[in-house]
Every structure is written in structure tokens, then in C-alpha cells.
């Protein structure tokens, strides 16, 4: 057999042996990611249609039901007053419908978590790309800003800022700004590291030699190559931001009553834990399921997009 005859055979063999990657969507057909996706979809739908869901139960999160409370203001009945009228029971002390509080609380928790993640991602990607592509003094300034932000005490700043803001100010917006501003350093460092590698690639160097502007490089060469990393990092960091909103509301510096919030409901439930454990169960379970599901989706995306995960 001549050399020219052997080349097609070797090429075919190498093509057959080359590892192939399954489509990303197939990764979400496994039981755990699929269940996580269902939980997140139901949570988002509950947040969007919270008013309609509350109306189905014949309640809303702002009406007091004194007839559902005993003389000690604890709910009447088992498991916090669960009944056909109150599917999750009622809130001790006020008698507000707990199902309505949970579905309306999803609005605040998910809105603040998603909005602050988008804000942190945009700031981090822009600063990371600029630092990695330009380098020099610009990179040092971004690194300095990153170190300062990471070293600043987040909780103390949030509590102090909440005390300075007037009570009529929109607290959900305040929480979004605080969590978003403190959330960009991590993704900025990841994007900057990847950008430093990308800008040294031959095709990027060739584009620069041909006179391509920074905006063109950002849109067509850098951003597409860091997009998968940005998506995965955002999905993984989203549960932490939802938990941050719940933590601030738990500490009393989040949304003000009577606005429902998972963190505020959990904080209020602590003092009723021995009398009415169900008051803690439902908002805590909702928070746990949503954050756990986002973690599973983030891990699934990371494994699906990892170039070392070929089969």
C-alpha cells in the first residue's frame, strides 16, 4: 500500500476516534437537572402569577384573618392552621394567608436575585474584558477596585445604607443595587483571565493588525468566547444572591412589612418556631428548593460546556 493510499484510511480512523460532544440540551434530560428545571419554572410562574394563584385560594397576602387565630394569636388547627381555606396555614399574630405570602414572596426574592445577577454580570464582563484586553495601568486599576470591593464588609455596608435610605424608598431596588455592586468582582476576574488568553490568539492579533476597533473585537471575538463561562458563572452565583436578599430581609434591612419576602417570613418564624413550626417550613422550603435547583442547573451547564467533558 502506498503512502497516498494510507492517508485516507488514517484520516478516517482519526475522525472516528475523535471525541464528540453530546448536545447541551441532552444534559438537562437527566432526572436531577430536569427536576431542577421544573422547580425553577414553577417558581418563576408562581412569582409572575402570584396574584392569580392567591385568588384561586380566595386570599391575598395583606388581609388579616383574626378568626383563624386563637386567644394567644397562634393559628387554630394542626400545622399552623392548614385547611381548605388556607392551604399553607396562616401567619401567627396576624392571620395572613401563608400560601399567599410564599407565592408573593417569590416575586421579591427572585426579582432581586435575578436583577442583581444581571447587574453584577454586566459590570463584571465589561470591566473584565477591558482589564484583560487593555492591560497596563487599566488592568491595575480594575484589580485595585476588585480588591477594595472584596475587602469591604458587605453586611455592614448594607445595614448602614438601609438606615440612611428613607422609608418610602423602594427597598427592592436598594437591595438589587447593593447586591449587584458587591457581586461583580468574581466574574470580572474570571473574564479578565480568559480575555488575556483570547487577545493573544493569532486571529485576534491579525484583526488588530488590520485595524479592527476595540468594539469589534469585543462583540465578535472576545464576547462569544467568554459567553459560556459567563452563563455558567451567573447561574452558579444566582443562588447566593437570592440567599443574600433573604439574609438582609431576615436581618430586618430588606423589604419592609407588609411586603412579603421569604427572608422576612423566615425571620418572623423564628420567634414562633416552638408554637408553629409550619410557619418556618414553607418559606424555608421554597428558598431551599429554588437555590438548590439553580445550583444543580449551574453545575449541569458547567459540565455540559466544559471542553474536557467530551465523550
C-alpha positions in Angstrom: 0.0 0.0 0.0 1.4 3.4 -1.0 1.5 6.4 1.3 -1.2 8.1 -0.7 -3.5 5.1 -0.1 -2.8 5.1 3.6 -3.7 8.7 4.2 -7.4 8.4 3.7 -7.5 5.3 5.9 -5.6 7.1 8.7 -7.8 10.2 8.3 -11.0 8.2 8.6 -9.7 6.4 11.6 -8.7 9.6 13.4 -12.1 11.1 12.5 -13.8 8.0 14.1 -11.6 8.2 17.2 -12.1 12.0 17.7 -14.3 12.5 20.8 -17.6 14.1 20.1 -19.8 16.2 22.5 -23.4 15.5 23.0 -25.8 18.5 22.6 -26.0 20.7 25.7 -29.8 20.2 25.9 -29.3 16.5 26.5 -27.6 17.2 29.7 -30.9 18.6 31.1 -32.8 15.4 30.4 -31.2 13.6 33.3 -33.5 13.3 36.3 -31.8 15.8 38.6 -31.4 18.7 36.1 -34.9 18.0 34.7 -36.4 18.2 38.2 -34.4 21.4 39.0 -35.6 23.0 35.8 -39.2 22.1 36.7 -38.8 23.6 40.2 -37.4 26.8 38.7 -40.1 27.1 36.1 -42.8 26.6 38.7 -41.2 29.2 40.9 -41.0 31.8 38.1 -44.6 31.1 37.1 -45.6 31.5 40.8 -43.9 34.8 41.0 -45.4 36.1 37.8 -48.9 34.9 38.5 -48.8 35.3 42.3 -52.0 37.4 42.4 -53.9 34.8 40.3 -52.7 31.9 42.5 -53.7 33.8 45.6 -57.1 34.4 44.1 -57.5 30.7 43.5 -57.3 30.1 47.2 -59.6 33.0 47.9 -56.9 35.0 49.8 -54.3 37.7 49.4 -51.1 38.5 51.4 -52.5 41.6 53.0 -55.8 40.6 54.6 -55.8 39.7 58.3 -57.9 36.6 59.3 -58.4 37.1 63.0 -60.9 34.2 63.0 -58.1 31.8 62.2 -56.2 32.7 65.3 -56.6 31.6 68.9 -56.5 33.7 72.1 -52.7 33.6 72.1 -52.7 34.7 68.4 -51.4 31.3 67.4 -53.1 29.6 64.4 -56.1 27.4 65.2 -55.7 23.8 64.0 -52.9 21.5 63.1 -49.8 22.5 61.1 -50.3 26.2 61.5 -54.0 26.2 60.6 -53.8 24.3 57.3 -57.3 24.0 55.8 -59.3 24.2 52.6 -59.3 28.0 53.0 -55.6 28.3 53.9 -53.5 25.8 52.0 -50.3 26.5 53.9 -51.9 27.8 57.1 -51.8 31.3 58.4 -49.2 33.7 59.8 -49.1 33.7 63.6 -50.0 37.1 65.1 -51.7 38.5 62.0 -53.6 35.6 60.4 -52.4 36.4 56.9 -52.6 33.5 54.5 -49.2 31.8 54.3 -49.7 30.4 50.8 -50.2 34.0 49.5 -47.2 35.2 51.4 -45.0 32.4 49.9 -46.0 33.0 46.3 -45.8 36.8 46.6 -42.5 36.5 48.4 -41.1 34.7 45.4 -41.6 37.9 43.5 -39.2 39.9 45.7 -36.7 37.1 46.2 -36.4 36.1 42.6 -36.6 39.7 41.2 -33.8 40.9 43.4 -31.7 37.8 42.8 -32.1 37.8 39.0 -31.8 41.6 38.7 -28.7 41.8 40.9 -27.1 38.9 39.0 -27.7 40.6 35.7 -26.3 43.9 37.1 -23.2 42.2 38.5 -22.6 40.2 35.3 -22.8 43.3 33.1 -20.4 45.2 35.3 -18.0 42.3 35.7 -17.9 41.4 32.0 -17.3 45.0 30.9 -14.5 45.6 33.4 -13.0 42.1 33.0 -12.8 42.5 29.2 -11.3 46.0 29.4 -8.8 44.8 32.0 -7.8 41.7 30.1 -7.6 43.4 26.7 -6.0 46.7 27.5 -3.7 45.6 30.3 -1.2 48.0 31.9 -2.5 50.7 34.2 -6.1 50.0 33.3 -5.8 46.4 34.5 -4.1 47.5 37.7 -7.0 49.9 38.4 -9.6 47.2 37.8 -7.6 44.8 40.1 -7.4 47.5 42.8 -11.2 48.2 42.5 -11.8 44.4 42.7 -9.7 44.1 45.9 -11.4 47.1 47.5 -14.9 45.7 46.8 -14.0 42.2 48.0 -12.5 43.6 51.2 -15.4 45.8 52.0 -17.8 44.4 54.7 -21.0 43.7 52.7 -23.4 43.2 55.5 -22.2 46.3 57.5 -22.5 48.4 54.4 -26.0 47.1 53.5 -27.2 47.7 57.1 -25.8 51.2 57.2 -27.1 52.1 53.8 -30.6 50.8 54.7 -30.6 53.0 57.7 -29.7 56.1 55.6 -32.4 55.5 53.0 -35.8 57.0 53.6 -38.6 54.5 54.4 -40.5 55.4 51.3 -37.6 54.5 49.1 -38.1 51.3 47.0 -36.3 48.6 49.1 -36.2 46.1 46.3 -34.3 48.5 44.2 -31.9 49.2 47.1 -31.3 45.5 47.6 -30.6 45.0 43.9 -28.1 47.8 43.7 -26.2 46.7 46.9 -26.1 43.0 46.0 -25.2 43.8 42.3 -22.5 46.3 43.1 -20.8 43.8 45.5 -21.2 40.9 43.2 -19.1 41.9 40.1 -15.5 41.2 41.3 -15.7 37.4 41.0 -16.9 37.3 37.4 -14.6 40.3 36.5 -11.6 38.3 37.5 -12.7 35.2 35.6 -13.5 37.2 32.4 -10.2 39.1 32.6 -8.2 35.9 32.9 -9.9 34.5 29.8 -9.7 37.7 27.9 -5.9 37.8 28.4 -5.7 34.4 26.7 -8.1 35.3 23.9 -6.4 38.6 22.9 -3.1 36.7 22.3 -4.7 34.3 19.8 -3.5 34.7 16.2 -6.9 35.6 14.8 -7.3 38.4 17.3 -3.8 39.7 16.7 -4.5 39.6 12.9 -7.7 41.6 13.4 -5.8 44.2 15.4 -3.1 44.5 12.7 -5.8 45.0 10.1 -7.2 47.9 12.2 -10.1 46.4 14.0 -11.5 48.6 16.7 -11.9 47.6 20.3 -15.7 47.4 19.9 -15.4 45.0 17.0 -13.0 42.8 19.0 -15.3 42.9 22.0 -18.5 42.0 20.1 -17.2 39.4 17.6 -14.2 37.8 19.1 -13.9 38.2 22.9 -17.6 38.1 24.0 -18.5 34.9 22.0 -15.6 33.1 23.5 -16.4 34.1 27.1 -20.1 33.7 26.8 -20.3 30.1 28.1 -18.2 31.0 31.1 -20.3 34.0 31.9 -23.6 32.0 31.6 -22.3 29.2 33.9 -20.8 31.6 36.5 -24.1 33.6 36.5 -26.2 30.5 37.1 -23.9 29.3 39.9 -23.8 32.7 41.6 -27.6 33.4 41.3 -28.5 31.2 44.4 -26.1 33.2 46.5 -27.7 36.4 45.6 -31.2 35.1 46.3 -29.9 34.0 49.7 -28.3 37.4 50.2 -31.7 39.1 49.7 -33.2 36.6 52.2 -30.4 37.2 54.7 -30.9 41.0 54.5 -34.7 40.7 54.9 -34.1 38.2 57.8 -31.9 40.8 59.5 -34.7 43.4 59.0 -32.9 45.6 56.4 -34.6 44.2 53.4 -38.1 44.9 52.2 -40.4 46.5 54.8 -43.6 44.9 56.0 -46.2 44.1 54.9 -44.4 43.4 51.6 -43.9 39.6 51.5 -40.4 38.2 51.3 -39.1 34.7 52.0 -36.3 36.1 54.2 -38.7 38.2 56.2 -41.1 35.3 56.7 -38.2 33.1 57.9 -37.1 35.8 60.3 -40.6 36.3 61.7 -41.0 32.5 62.0 -38.0 32.1 64.4 -39.9 33.5 67.3 -42.8 31.2 66.6 -40.8 28.1 66.0 -41.9 26.1 69.0 -45.6 27.2 68.7 -46.0 26.9 64.9 -43.1 25.1 63.1 -45.1 25.2 59.8 -44.7 28.9 59.6 -40.9 28.3 59.1 -41.3 25.2 57.0 -43.0 26.6 53.9 -40.9 29.8 53.2 -37.7 28.0 54.1 -38.5 25.0 51.8 -39.3 27.4 49.0 -36.0 29.2 49.4 -34.0 25.9 49.7 -35.7 24.3 46.6 -35.0 27.4 44.4 -31.4 27.9 45.4 -30.7 24.1 45.3 -32.3 23.9 41.8 -30.2 26.8 40.5 -27.1 25.2 41.8 -27.9 22.0 40.0 -28.6 23.8 36.8 -25.3 25.8 37.1 -23.4 22.6 37.7 -25.1 20.9 34.7 -24.3 23.8 32.5 -20.7 23.8 33.6 -20.3 20.1 32.9 -22.0 20.4 29.5 -19.9 23.3 28.3 -16.6 22.1 29.8 -14.3 21.3 26.8 -12.7 18.5 28.9 -16.1 16.8 29.2 -16.1 15.3 25.7 -17.2 11.7 25.3 
